[in-house]
Structures are given as C-alpha cells and as structure tokens.
Amino acid sequence: MPSLSADCSSCFGLCCVALPFAKSADFAFDKAAGTPCRHLAGDYRCGIHSQLRERGMAGCTVFDCFGAGQQVSQVTFGGHESPQAAAVFPVMRGLHELLWYLTEALALPAAAPLRDELRRALDDIERLTELPAAELTTVDVPAVRGEVNELLLRVSERARQGVPGRRKNHRGADLIGAKLRGANLRGASLRGAYLIGADLREADLRSADVIGADFRGADLRGADLTGSLFLTRIQVAAARGDATTRLPEGLTPPAHWASPGTSAAGRAARC
C-alpha cells in the first residue's frame, strides 16, 4: 500500500525531530526526543542524506516510518506544522507498522478463514489513525499490538502448516552471533529472535515467521527468505546481504548491500 511507504517529501522531517537516539555505532551523537537533528535542513530534508553511513548515522538508513510521517503531517495536521506532531508521530508509526503486518496477512492465501477478523482489525486501526491529535496521544499502542499479535500468530500457524520445520521454535531465542550458515530454518518460528551478527549465509528461511526478529549485522548473503512471513524493510536494511540474497516479493535490496565479490574497499566506497 502506498500509504504504508514513507514519503519524505510530504513530511515535516518528523523522524528527525520526534525520535531520540544515543551515540553509538549507529549514531554519531546523542539527540533527545523532540529536538531536531543537527543535520535537518530548513526544508525538512537531511543535509547529509547521501553520506549518512560515512558520517556515522547508519541508524537513519535502516529506519522506516511505514508512512506515518506523511499521515501526521498531511492528515492529522492538514499540512501545517504543529508542536504536537512530535508526540503524535511515535504513536502513528506504531499503528502504521501494525497496518503493514495486517495488510501482508490479508494477502496470504492460507489466511482466508481469518480474513474477516483481519479486515476488522485493520479497519479498527485505520480509524485510530484518523483520530484528532489530542486523542491519538492517548492510544495504548502496546495494548493494540498485543491484540493484533495474537491474530497474526494464528495467521502464521496457518501459513506454515505443512511446511517442513514449522515446529522449530526459536521464538525470542538468543542467537546473537550464532553460526547458522546453511541452516535449515524453513518454516521455523523466529518471532522476536535475537539474530544480531548471526552468520546466516546460504540459510533456508523460506516461510519462516520473522516478525520482530533482530537482524542487525546478520550475514544474509546467499540466504533464501522468499515467502518469509512479516519481514520488513527495516530488518532487511539492518542486515548484510548482496545480490545472492533472495527476498520476498515487494522487498528490494538496500543500496548499501555489496555485490558478490566486492572488496572491502569497494564496499566502503559504496556505503
């Protein structure tokens, strides 16, 4: 859905204002919530957009608002700036992420028996996104997420039914730095798993449920994620991959992924 893809040209740079970050490998400096990033220009554009990774702001390159930025800017506030926008944006972003998952679930053939429930859940959240600013800030996103998650779990079970390995349960597992090269994870549950820095080269992740899995720095070169469930652009961008990484339809490799055989110097030049 176009409305669930970020349109920065229709946003007041809300992700660069509303969200906090701490100095780390992902960010070059500390920034408090509600404070504009030092690189945010007067036209709401990033002044170092083409050099984010070179300038120590890799965390910005993996962020996705799921279209919440333009919804807040153009719909909630009708195209006018407002100091309330910084408070509304995180709520809207959480709701739009849920809309993303529900939209994917509705498209799964295996979810046909649950489509009425999925549609009702989606409609309910869409109504929340249309609330006035003052009401939006009172929405309990974690509670809404909990309700949606139960429904998505039922969708996952149906979608993975009959898939070899569907009983492999790594939900919430600590797989940080795990050596999983060539692993058969087809149909497995990796919901909320910590895969930070894991070696997943040539791993089979087809039809695996990866909702909420942390792929930061995971090596996905040669891995097959076709048909994986609830994989987002954020997860893909946070991982390492190349042209041999197979992704679900609708997701494209990030610009910073290296091509096969690219040297370390070549990768650095492209980032």
C-alpha positions as CSV (number, residue, x, y, z in Angstrom):
1,M,0.0,0.0,0.0
2,P,1.5,3.4,-1.0
3,S,0.1,4.9,2.3
4,L,2.4,2.5,4.2
5,S,5.6,3.6,2.4
6,A,7.5,6.6,3.6
7,D,7.0,9.8,1.5
8,C,9.6,12.1,3.0
9,S,8.6,14.9,0.6
10,S,5.2,15.1,2.3
11,C,6.6,15.0,5.8
12,F,7.9,17.7,8.2
13,G,11.0,15.7,9.0
14,L,9.3,14.1,12.0
15,C,11.6,11.2,12.4
16,C,14.5,13.7,12.6
17,V,12.7,15.6,15.4
18,A,10.4,13.3,17.4
19,L,12.7,10.3,18.0
20,P,15.7,10.2,20.4
21,F,18.9,8.3,19.7
22,A,22.2,7.8,21.6
23,K,25.7,8.0,20.5
24,S,26.7,4.5,19.3
25,A,27.8,2.5,16.3
26,D,24.6,3.6,14.6
27,F,24.6,7.3,15.6
28,A,27.5,9.8,15.8
29,F,26.0,11.8,18.6
30,D,23.2,12.0,21.2
31,K,19.8,13.5,20.4
32,A,16.8,14.0,22.7
33,A,13.2,13.3,21.7
34,G,11.5,16.4,20.3
35,T,14.8,18.0,19.4
36,P,15.6,18.5,15.7
37,C,18.7,16.6,14.4
38,R,21.6,18.9,13.7
39,H,21.5,17.8,10.1
40,L,17.9,18.6,9.5
41,A,17.7,21.5,7.0
42,G,15.1,24.2,6.8
43,D,13.2,22.5,4.0
44,Y,12.9,19.3,6.2
45,R,15.5,17.5,4.2
46,C,18.5,15.7,5.6
47,G,21.6,17.7,4.9
48,I,23.8,14.6,4.7
49,H,21.4,12.1,3.2
50,S,23.9,10.8,0.6
51,Q,26.6,10.5,3.3
52,L,24.7,9.1,6.3
53,R,26.7,5.9,6.6
54,E,30.0,7.7,6.1
55,R,29.1,10.3,8.7
56,G,28.3,7.7,11.4
57,M,24.5,7.8,11.0
58,A,23.8,4.3,9.7
59,G,20.9,4.0,12.1
60,C,19.0,6.6,9.9
61,T,19.4,4.4,6.8
62,V,17.5,1.5,8.4
63,F,14.6,3.5,9.8
64,D,11.1,3.2,8.2
65,C,8.1,5.1,9.4
66,F,5.7,2.9,7.4
67,G,4.1,6.1,6.0
68,A,3.4,7.6,9.5
69,G,5.3,10.8,8.7
70,Q,3.1,11.9,5.9
71,Q,-0.1,10.8,7.7
72,V,0.7,13.0,10.7
73,S,2.0,15.9,8.5
74,Q,-0.7,16.0,5.9
75,V,-3.8,14.3,7.5
76,T,-3.6,14.8,11.3
77,F,-2.3,18.4,11.0
78,G,-3.6,19.2,7.5
79,G,-0.2,20.2,6.1
80,H,0.5,22.6,8.9
81,E,3.4,22.4,11.4
82,S,2.5,21.8,15.0
83,P,4.4,21.3,18.2
84,Q,2.1,18.4,18.9
85,A,3.4,16.5,15.9
86,A,6.5,15.1,17.7
87,A,4.2,13.5,20.3
88,V,1.8,12.1,17.8
89,F,4.4,10.7,15.4
90,P,5.6,7.7,17.5
91,V,2.0,6.6,18.1
92,M,1.2,6.9,14.4
93,R,4.3,5.0,13.5
94,G,3.3,2.1,15.8
95,L,-0.2,2.0,14.3
96,H,1.1,2.1,10.7
97,E,3.5,-0.8,11.4
98,L,0.6,-2.9,12.5
99,L,-1.3,-1.9,9.4
100,W,1.7,-3.2,7.4
101,Y,1.6,-6.6,9.1
102,L,-2.2,-6.9,8.7
103,T,-2.0,-5.9,5.0
104,E,0.5,-8.7,4.4
105,A,-1.6,-11.2,6.4
106,L,-4.7,-10.4,4.3
107,A,-2.7,-11.2,1.1
108,L,-1.8,-14.7,2.3
109,P,-3.9,-17.5,0.8
110,A,-3.7,-19.5,4.0
111,A,-5.2,-16.7,6.0
112,A,-8.5,-16.9,4.0
113,P,-10.5,-18.3,7.0
114,L,-9.3,-15.3,9.1
115,R,-9.9,-12.6,6.6
116,D,-13.0,-11.2,8.3
117,E,-11.1,-10.8,11.6
118,L,-8.1,-9.4,9.8
119,R,-10.2,-6.8,8.0
120,R,-12.0,-5.8,11.2
121,A,-8.6,-5.3,12.9
122,L,-7.3,-3.3,10.0
123,D,-10.4,-1.1,9.9
124,D,-10.2,-0.5,13.7
125,I,-6.6,0.6,13.4
126,E,-7.3,2.8,10.4
127,R,-10.0,4.5,12.5
128,L,-7.4,5.1,15.2
129,T,-5.0,6.8,12.7
130,E,-7.8,9.2,11.8
131,L,-8.3,10.5,15.4
132,P,-7.5,14.1,16.3
133,A,-4.0,14.7,17.7
134,A,-5.2,15.0,21.3
135,E,-6.9,11.6,21.2
136,L,-4.1,9.9,19.2
137,T,-1.6,10.6,22.0
138,T,-3.8,8.6,24.4
139,V,-3.9,5.5,22.3
140,D,-2.3,2.5,24.1
141,V,-0.2,1.1,21.2
142,P,1.3,-1.8,23.2
143,A,-2.3,-3.0,24.0
144,V,-3.4,-2.7,20.4
145,R,-0.2,-4.5,19.3
146,G,-0.9,-7.4,21.8
147,E,-4.4,-7.9,20.3
148,V,-3.1,-7.8,16.7
149,N,-0.1,-10.1,17.6
150,E,-2.5,-12.9,18.7
151,L,-4.3,-12.7,15.4
152,L,-1.0,-12.6,13.4
153,L,0.2,-15.7,15.3
154,R,-2.9,-17.6,14.2
155,V,-2.1,-16.5,10.6
156,S,1.4,-17.6,11.0
157,E,0.4,-21.1,12.2
158,R,-1.9,-21.5,9.2
159,A,0.6,-20.2,6.7
160,R,3.4,-22.5,7.9
161,Q,1.1,-25.6,8.3
162,G,2.6,-28.5,6.3
163,V,5.9,-26.7,5.8
164,P,8.9,-28.8,6.8
165,G,10.4,-27.4,10.0
166,R,7.4,-25.5,11.1
167,R,7.7,-27.0,14.6
168,K,11.2,-25.5,15.0
169,N,10.5,-22.8,17.7
170,H,13.2,-20.2,18.2
171,R,10.8,-17.5,19.4
172,G,12.7,-14.9,21.4
173,A,15.8,-17.0,21.2
174,D,19.3,-15.6,21.9
175,L,21.0,-16.3,18.6
176,I,23.4,-13.4,18.7
177,G,26.5,-14.2,16.6
178,A,25.2,-17.8,16.0
179,K,26.9,-19.9,13.4
180,L,23.9,-20.8,11.2
181,R,25.5,-20.9,7.8
182,G,23.4,-23.2,5.6
183,A,20.9,-23.9,8.4
184,N,17.5,-25.3,7.5
185,L,15.2,-22.8,9.2
186,R,12.4,-23.3,6.7
187,G,9.0,-22.7,8.3
188,A,10.6,-22.1,11.7
189,S,9.3,-19.5,14.2
190,L,11.9,-16.8,14.7
191,R,9.5,-14.3,16.2
192,G,11.4,-11.8,18.3
193,A,14.6,-13.8,18.0
194,Y,18.0,-12.0,18.5
195,L,20.0,-12.7,15.4
196,I,22.4,-9.8,15.8
197,G,25.6,-10.6,13.9
198,A,24.5,-14.1,13.2
199,D,26.0,-16.0,10.2
200,L,23.0,-16.9,8.1
201,R,24.9,-17.3,4.8
202,E,23.0,-19.8,2.5
203,A,20.5,-20.4,5.2
204,D,17.0,-21.5,4.2
205,L,14.5,-19.1,5.7
206,R,11.6,-19.8,3.4
207,S,8.2,-19.4,5.1
208,A,9.9,-18.7,8.4
209,D,8.0,-16.3,10.7
210,V,10.4,-13.5,11.4
211,I,8.1,-10.9,12.9
212,G,10.2,-8.7,15.3
213,A,13.4,-10.7,14.7
214,D,16.5,-8.6,15.2
215,F,18.7,-9.0,12.1
216,R,21.2,-6.2,12.8
217,G,24.5,-7.1,11.3
218,A,23.3,-10.6,10.4
219,D,25.0,-12.0,7.3
220,L,22.3,-13.0,4.8
221,R,24.5,-13.5,1.8
222,G,23.1,-16.4,-0.2
223,A,20.2,-16.8,2.2
224,D,16.7,-17.6,0.9
225,L,14.0,-15.5,2.5
226,T,11.4,-16.0,-0.2
227,G,8.0,-16.4,1.4
228,S,9.2,-15.5,4.8
229,L,6.4,-14.0,7.0
230,F,6.3,-10.4,8.1
231,L,9.8,-9.4,7.0
232,T,10.1,-5.6,6.9
233,R,12.3,-3.2,5.1
234,I,13.9,-2.3,8.4
235,Q,15.0,-5.8,9.0
236,V,16.5,-6.1,5.5
237,A,18.3,-2.8,5.7
238,A,19.8,-3.7,9.1
239,A,21.3,-6.9,7.8
240,R,24.2,-7.6,5.5
241,G,23.5,-9.1,2.1
242,D,24.2,-9.0,-1.6
243,A,22.7,-9.9,-5.0
244,T,22.6,-13.6,-4.0
245,T,20.2,-12.9,-1.1
246,R,16.7,-13.9,-2.1
247,L,14.0,-11.7,-0.7
248,P,10.1,-11.9,-0.7
249,E,8.3,-10.2,-3.5
250,G,8.0,-6.4,-2.8
251,L,11.2,-6.0,-0.9
252,T,14.3,-4.8,-2.7
253,P,18.0,-5.0,-1.6
254,P,19.2,-1.8,0.2
255,A,21.6,0.4,-1.7
256,H,24.4,-0.3,0.8
257,W,24.4,-4.1,0.2
258,A,27.5,-5.2,-1.5
259,S,27.6,-7.2,-4.7
260,P,29.2,-10.7,-4.8
261,G,32.9,-10.4,-4.8
262,T,33.1,-6.8,-3.9
263,S,36.2,-6.0,-2.0
264,A,36.2,-4.3,1.5
265,A,37.5,-1.1,-0.1
266,G,34.7,-1.3,-2.8
267,R,32.1,-1.8,-0.1
268,A,33.3,1.2,1.8
269,A,33.2,3.3,-1.3
270,R,29.6,2.4,-1.9
271,C,28.3,3.0,1.6
